[in-house]
């Protein structure tokens, strides 16, 4: 099997020295390309370079005019590749070793390629030249020593490129530039850049993870560990009980459970659908939106109702799913569902009053229906009322 080439670039300054001009955020991204699509991507670079970059220079996000960048990223979003990224908030880092640019770069470079390698197996690493020859040699040794024993990479395919001579590294530059613009690495945040790459996005890791809220971090940590164990226990139990069925929906549910068990972070809906199809599960449906709806109705909803996973939303508005790993996640989800339930109750009350007014009190909707009760229970609200009953009052 031909190894997938992976092209890596970064934006922002590595290290936490605090020197003037040092960026608060650092972003490193990896673009994964299927070998059969390399020619198409190179042709794209040649075509848009003459369109967006003056004097036909190297295609770089920073060299394109501000008014053209969003349009360029929109064109990029139609191409056949995928990407992963790590966004580092340097002001929240506490490790003294990450002050040094070389240690910082190696650590987050390694975090990125480990993620890529776990998803894609053997890959070829091509990265934009960073540092001097001595540092690049030490970086390649670090990758081989740290990650080759895992079977992720071939020993001889870790190559540094001058991006001027490598069109696909220029694709990585556009991607990391768009992510940097989305998260506000150099100026105000604009999530529309990342939205235009939603189809290619296979995961953006924000580091460090969100810390626990509250005054007693030790207790919160112990409680969160118990929550995580219970969440994983339910997922494994659900997957085990569904294995007996040959029904296609059950197979998808099992795969979702097993996939989420090995994910520490939120999984975007599009990525989940893509990974399930890679596992050989075919819906026999070509319309992407219909696939998403089927997945939501017949796979995600039953898992959610079984307490296996929760819905999650990552800025700006990406729907996805995860197991409950920390108390704050459950707390945020609870309040999100409470808001939804509250709006449902308010609308239902307005309808009830409108029916009473329109019929001069002859018809009254007296009780919550079973479907409303179920929605409220999902949100943690118990309604002590009998099931729905429509009545005519004389």
C-alpha positions in Angstrom: 0.0 0.0 0.0 1.3 3.5 -0.9 1.9 5.7 2.1 0.0 8.9 2.3 2.1 12.0 2.2 1.6 14.5 5.0 2.6 18.2 4.6 3.1 20.2 7.8 3.4 24.0 8.3 3.0 26.3 11.2 2.1 29.9 12.1 3.1 31.9 15.1 6.3 31.9 17.1 7.2 28.7 19.0 8.3 29.0 22.6 7.1 30.9 25.6 9.9 33.4 26.0 7.5 36.4 26.2 9.7 38.5 24.0 8.2 41.5 22.2 6.5 40.4 19.0 6.0 36.9 20.2 2.5 35.6 19.3 0.1 34.4 22.0 -1.1 31.5 19.8 0.9 29.0 17.9 -0.8 26.8 15.2 0.7 23.8 13.5 -1.3 21.9 10.9 -0.9 18.7 8.9 -2.4 18.2 5.4 -3.0 14.6 4.5 -3.1 13.9 0.7 -4.1 10.7 -1.1 -1.4 9.9 -3.7 -4.0 10.0 -6.6 -4.9 13.6 -5.7 -1.3 15.0 -5.6 -1.4 16.2 -9.3 -4.8 18.0 -8.8 -3.5 19.9 -5.8 -0.3 20.9 -7.5 -2.3 22.2 -10.5 -4.4 24.2 -8.1 -1.4 25.9 -6.6 -0.1 26.8 -10.1 -3.4 28.1 -11.1 -4.2 30.3 -8.1 -0.7 31.5 -7.7 -1.0 33.6 -10.9 -4.4 34.8 -9.7 -3.8 35.8 -6.1 -0.1 36.3 -5.6 1.7 39.3 -7.3 4.7 38.5 -9.6 3.9 34.8 -9.4 5.8 34.4 -6.1 5.4 31.5 -3.7 1.7 30.9 -2.7 1.5 31.9 0.9 -1.5 33.0 3.0 0.3 36.0 4.3 1.2 37.2 0.8 -2.4 37.3 -0.6 -4.4 40.4 -0.3 -6.8 40.6 2.7 -9.8 41.0 0.4 -8.9 37.8 -1.5 -8.1 35.5 1.4 -11.6 34.3 2.2 -12.3 33.6 -1.4 -9.0 31.7 -1.8 -9.9 29.6 1.3 -13.3 28.9 -0.2 -11.7 27.5 -3.3 -9.3 25.5 -1.1 -12.3 24.0 0.6 -13.4 22.2 -2.6 -10.2 20.2 -2.9 -9.6 16.5 -2.0 -7.5 16.5 1.1 -7.9 16.4 4.9 -6.1 18.1 7.7 -5.4 18.0 11.4 -4.1 20.8 13.6 -3.0 21.8 17.1 -3.7 25.3 18.4 -1.6 26.3 21.4 -2.6 29.1 23.8 0.9 29.9 25.1 -0.3 32.1 27.9 -2.0 29.0 29.6 1.1 26.8 29.4 2.9 26.1 32.7 5.7 23.7 31.8 9.1 25.5 32.1 10.6 23.4 29.3 8.3 24.9 26.7 10.0 28.3 27.2 12.6 27.1 24.7 11.5 27.3 21.1 13.2 24.0 20.0 11.5 22.0 22.9 8.2 23.7 22.2 8.3 22.9 18.5 9.3 19.3 18.9 6.6 18.7 21.5 3.6 20.0 19.5 5.0 18.7 16.2 5.1 15.3 17.8 1.5 15.7 19.2 0.3 16.5 15.7 2.0 13.6 13.8 1.0 11.1 16.5 -2.6 12.1 15.9 -2.2 11.7 12.1 -0.3 8.4 12.5 -3.0 6.9 14.7 -5.6 7.7 12.1 -3.8 6.8 8.9 -1.1 4.3 9.7 2.2 4.7 7.8 2.6 8.1 6.3 5.4 10.2 4.7 6.2 13.4 6.6 7.1 16.5 4.7 7.5 19.7 6.7 8.4 23.3 5.9 12.0 24.0 6.9 12.2 25.3 10.4 15.4 26.2 12.2 18.9 25.3 11.1 20.2 22.0 9.8 21.3 20.9 13.3 17.8 21.4 14.7 16.1 19.6 11.8 18.4 16.7 12.3 17.5 16.6 16.0 13.8 16.9 15.1 14.0 13.9 12.8 15.8 11.8 15.4 13.1 12.8 18.0 10.4 11.6 15.6 12.1 8.3 14.9 12.9 7.6 18.5 9.5 8.6 19.9 7.1 7.4 17.3 8.7 4.8 15.1 8.3 2.1 17.8 4.6 2.6 17.5 4.8 1.6 13.8 3.6 5.0 12.6 6.4 6.1 10.3 9.0 4.8 7.9 12.6 5.7 9.0 13.6 7.4 5.8 10.6 9.5 5.0 10.8 12.5 7.2 11.8 15.4 4.8 12.2 19.1 5.3 11.3 21.2 2.2 11.9 24.8 1.2 8.2 25.7 0.6 9.1 27.6 -2.5 10.0 24.3 -4.2 7.1 22.2 -2.8 3.5 23.1 -4.0 1.8 20.8 -1.4 3.7 22.5 1.5 2.1 25.7 0.1 -1.3 24.0 0.5 -0.4 23.4 4.2 0.6 27.1 4.5 -2.9 28.1 3.3 -4.6 25.7 5.7 -2.6 26.8 8.7 -3.0 30.4 7.7 -6.8 30.0 7.6 -6.8 28.3 11.0 -4.7 31.0 12.4 -7.1 33.6 11.0 -10.1 31.7 12.5 -8.7 31.5 16.0 -7.1 35.0 16.0 -3.5 34.0 16.0 -2.4 37.4 14.5 -5.5 39.6 14.5 -9.2 39.5 15.3 -10.8 36.1 15.2 -12.9 35.1 12.1 -14.4 31.6 12.3 -15.7 31.8 8.7 -12.3 30.8 7.5 -12.5 27.5 9.3 -16.1 27.0 8.3 -15.0 27.0 4.6 -12.7 24.1 5.4 -15.3 22.1 7.3 -15.3 19.2 4.8 -11.6 18.7 5.1 -11.4 19.2 8.9 -10.6 16.0 10.7 -9.8 17.5 14.1 -8.3 20.6 15.7 -6.8 20.1 19.1 -6.9 23.1 21.4 -4.0 23.0 23.9 -3.9 23.1 26.9 -7.3 21.4 27.6 -9.8 23.5 29.4 -9.0 23.4 33.1 -11.6 22.5 35.7 -13.7 25.3 37.1 -14.4 25.6 40.8 -12.4 26.2 44.0 -11.5 22.6 44.9 -9.7 21.3 41.9 -8.6 18.1 43.6 -12.2 17.1 44.4 -13.3 18.1 41.0 -10.6 15.9 39.5 -11.6 12.9 41.5 -15.3 13.3 40.7 -14.5 13.8 37.0 -12.5 10.6 36.9 -15.6 8.8 38.3 -17.8 10.4 35.7 -15.4 9.4 32.9 -15.3 5.8 34.2 -19.1 5.6 34.3 -19.4 7.1 30.8 -16.9 4.5 29.4 -18.6 1.7 31.3 -22.0 2.5 29.7 -20.4 2.8 26.3 -18.8 -0.6 26.5 -21.9 -2.2 27.9 -24.0 -0.7 25.1 -21.6 -1.9 22.5 -21.4 -5.4 24.0 -25.2 -5.8 24.1 -25.6 -4.6 20.5 -23.0 -6.9 19.0 -25.6 -9.7 18.9 -27.7 -8.0 16.3 -27.0 -8.1 12.6 -29.2 -5.0 11.9 -27.3 -2.3 10.1 -28.3 0.4 12.6 -26.8 -1.6 15.4 -23.6 -2.1 13.6 -23.2 1.7 13.2 -24.1 2.2 16.9 -21.4 -0.3 17.9 -18.8 1.4 15.7 -19.7 4.8 17.1 -19.3 3.5 20.7 -16.0 1.9 20.0 -14.7 5.0 18.1 -15.7 7.4 20.9 -14.0 5.3 23.5 -10.6 6.0 22.0 -11.2 9.7 21.5 -10.3 12.2 24.3 -11.9 15.1 22.6 -15.1 16.1 20.7 -15.6 14.3 17.4 -17.2 16.4 14.6 -20.2 14.9 13.0 -18.7 15.0 9.5 -15.5 13.2 10.7 -17.6 10.6 12.5 -19.5 9.8 9.3 -16.2 9.7 7.3 -14.5 7.3 9.7 -17.5 5.0 9.8 -17.6 4.8 6.0 -13.9 4.1 6.0 -14.7 1.2 8.4 -16.8 -0.3 5.6 -20.2 0.7 6.7 -22.2 1.9 3.7 -25.6 3.6 3.9 -26.2 3.1 0.2 -27.0 6.8 0.1 -25.0 9.3 -1.9 -26.6 12.5 -0.5 -24.4 13.8 2.3 -27.1 15.6 4.1 -29.4 12.5 4.1 -26.5 10.5 5.5 -26.1 13.0 8.4 -29.8 12.9 9.2 -29.8 9.1 9.1 -26.8 9.0 11.4 -28.4 11.5 13.8 -31.8 9.8 13.9 -30.9 6.1 14.0 -27.4 6.0 15.6 -26.6 9.1 17.6 -30.1 9.7 19.2 -30.3 6.1 20.6 -26.8 6.4 22.0 -27.6 9.7 23.6 -30.8 8.4 25.1 -28.9 5.5 26.6 -26.6 7.9 28.4 -23.6 6.8 26.2 -22.7 10.2 24.7 -23.6 13.8 24.7 -23.9 16.3 21.9 -21.3 19.0 21.9 -20.7 22.2 20.0 -17.3 23.6 19.4 -16.9 27.3 18.3 -18.2 28.6 16.1 -21.0 26.2 15.6 -19.8 22.7 14.8 -22.1 19.9 15.9 -20.3 16.8 17.1 -20.3 14.2 19.9 -18.2 12.9 22.8 -18.3 10.8 25.9 -18.5 12.7 29.1 -15.0 13.0 30.3 -15.2 15.8 32.9 -17.8 17.3 35.2 -17.7 20.6 33.5 -18.7 18.9 30.2 -21.8 17.4 31.9 -22.6 20.7 33.6 -22.4 22.6 30.3 -24.5 20.0 28.5 -27.1 20.0 31.3 -27.5 23.8 31.1 -27.6 23.7 27.3 -30.4 21.2 27.5 -32.2 23.2 30.2 -32.3 26.2 27.9 -33.7 24.1 25.0 -36.3 22.5 27.3 -37.3 26.0 28.7 -37.9 27.3 25.2 -40.0 24.2 24.4 -42.1 24.7 27.5 -42.6 28.4 26.8 -43.7 27.8 23.2 -46.0 25.0 24.4 -47.6 27.2 27.0 -48.2 29.9 24.4 -49.9 27.4 22.1 -52.0 26.1 25.0 -53.2 29.7 25.9 -53.8 30.4 22.2 -56.1 27.3 21.9 -58.0 28.4 25.0 -58.5 31.9 23.7 -59.5 30.9 20.2 -62.2 28.5 21.5 -63.4 30.8 24.3 -62.3 28.2 26.8 -64.3 25.3 25.3 -61.1 23.3 24.5 -58.3 23.1 27.0 -55.0 21.3 26.6 -54.5 20.0 30.2 -51.3 18.0 30.4 -47.8 17.4 29.0 -47.6 14.6 26.4 -45.3 11.6 26.6 -42.9 13.0 24.0 -42.5 16.3 25.9 -41.9 14.4 29.1 -39.2 12.4 27.4 -37.5 15.6 26.2 -37.7 17.1 29.7 -36.2 14.0 31.3 -33.3 14.2 28.9 -32.7 17.7 30.2 -32.9 16.5 33.8 -36.5 17.8 34.5 -39.1 15.6 36.1 -42.7 16.6 35.5 -45.1 15.2 38.0 -48.1 15.1 35.7 -50.1 12.3 34.0 -49.8 11.8 30.2 -51.5 14.1 27.7 -55.2 14.3 27.7 -57.2 16.5 25.4 -60.6 17.4 26.8 -63.7 19.5 26.0 -65.0 21.5 28.8 -68.6 22.6 28.8 
